[in-house]
Amino acid sequence: MTAELSDSTITAWARLVHASQSVIGAIEADLKKDGYPPLDWYDVLLELERAGGELRPREISKNTLFARYSVTRLVDRMEKAELVARTTCPDDARGAIVQITDKGCKLRRDMWPTYAASIKRHFADRIGKDDAGALARSLGKLLD
């Protein structure tokens, strides 16, 4: 059975996906231009900080919505850059805990001004405060 979708629904869906990809791409370009790693790294570092400095890889995956296999590869790269460290989970010898390092905390803080300015330029300045509130409410319905 094929669902009937209005033209406005299809247009909204396409614009949501396209806008998301476009804004994230612009933010990634700004970070790269300023010599920073990808936005995914920032997201992992932020989640680790929010969690008090450490999380299990599956918790990183859940909190960031990255696929588990991509979290493993991402953490590998971040560990080589000394932004995070892995330790053995005391409750599960097969499991790991990912901990943010001082270098990781510093990088996340250093990235924020570029990231914030990029959000402002590519999103906030274009959409305005009232539309941002309406968009947040509408997108919240998708997340409930």
C-alpha positions in Angstrom: 0.0 0.0 0.0 1.4 3.3 -1.0 0.9 6.2 1.4 -0.6 9.4 -0.1 1.6 12.3 0.5 0.8 15.9 -0.3 3.1 18.0 -2.4 3.8 20.2 0.6 4.8 17.2 2.7 7.2 16.0 0.0 8.6 19.5 -0.5 9.1 19.9 3.3 10.9 16.5 3.6 13.2 17.3 0.7 14.0 20.7 2.0 14.7 19.3 5.5 17.2 16.8 4.2 18.8 19.3 1.7 19.0 22.1 4.3 20.5 19.8 6.9 23.2 18.6 4.5 23.9 22.1 3.2 24.3 23.7 6.6 26.4 20.9 8.0 28.6 21.0 4.9 29.1 24.7 5.4 29.9 24.3 9.1 32.4 21.5 8.3 34.1 23.7 5.7 34.4 26.5 8.3 35.9 24.2 10.8 38.4 22.8 8.2 39.3 26.3 7.1 40.2 27.2 10.7 42.3 24.0 11.0 39.9 21.9 13.1 38.8 18.3 12.7 35.4 17.3 11.5 32.2 18.1 13.4 31.8 14.5 14.4 34.9 14.9 16.6 33.3 17.9 18.3 30.1 16.0 19.0 31.9 13.1 20.6 34.0 15.4 22.8 31.0 17.4 23.8 29.1 14.2 24.8 32.0 13.0 26.8 32.2 16.3 28.6 28.5 16.3 29.3 28.8 12.8 30.7 31.5 13.8 33.2 34.4 12.7 31.0 33.7 9.1 30.0 31.2 6.9 28.2 31.0 3.4 26.8 31.1 3.3 23.0 27.5 2.2 22.8 26.5 5.3 24.8 28.4 7.5 22.4 26.6 5.9 19.6 23.2 6.4 21.3 23.9 10.0 22.3 25.3 11.1 18.9 23.2 8.8 16.7 26.4 7.6 14.9 26.4 4.0 13.9 28.3 1.8 16.4 30.8 0.7 13.7 31.5 4.4 12.8 32.0 5.3 16.5 34.7 2.6 16.8 36.6 4.0 13.8 36.1 7.6 15.0 37.3 6.8 18.5 40.4 5.1 16.9 41.3 8.3 15.1 40.6 10.5 18.1 42.7 8.2 20.3 45.6 8.5 17.8 45.3 12.3 18.1 45.4 11.9 21.9 41.9 13.5 22.4 40.5 10.5 24.0 41.8 7.4 25.8 40.3 3.9 26.1 40.3 2.0 29.3 38.9 -1.4 30.2 35.5 -1.3 31.8 35.8 -2.5 35.4 32.4 -4.3 35.2 33.0 -5.9 31.8 36.5 -6.9 30.9 35.5 -7.2 27.2 34.0 -3.7 27.2 35.8 -0.3 26.9 35.3 3.1 28.4 36.2 6.1 26.3 37.6 9.0 28.3 38.2 12.6 27.2 41.8 13.8 27.7 42.8 17.3 28.7 43.9 17.8 25.1 40.4 16.8 24.0 38.7 19.2 26.4 40.9 22.0 25.1 40.2 21.2 21.5 36.5 21.2 22.1 36.6 24.6 23.8 38.9 25.9 21.0 36.5 24.7 18.3 33.4 26.3 19.8 33.9 29.9 18.7 34.3 28.8 15.0 31.4 26.4 15.4 29.1 29.0 17.0 30.0 31.7 14.4 29.3 29.1 11.7 25.9 28.2 13.2 25.1 31.9 13.4 26.1 32.6 9.8 24.7 29.6 8.1 21.6 29.1 10.2 20.6 31.7 12.8 21.1 34.8 10.6 19.1 33.2 7.8 16.2 31.8 9.7 15.6 34.4 12.5 14.6 33.9 16.1 10.8 33.4 15.6 11.2 30.9 12.7 13.9 29.1 14.8 11.4 28.6 17.6 8.7 27.4 15.2 11.2 25.0 13.6 12.4 23.7 16.9 8.8 23.0 17.9 8.1 21.2 14.6 11.3 19.2 14.7 10.6 18.3 18.3 7.4 16.5 17.1 9.7 14.2 15.0 11.9 13.5 18.0 9.1 12.6 20.4 
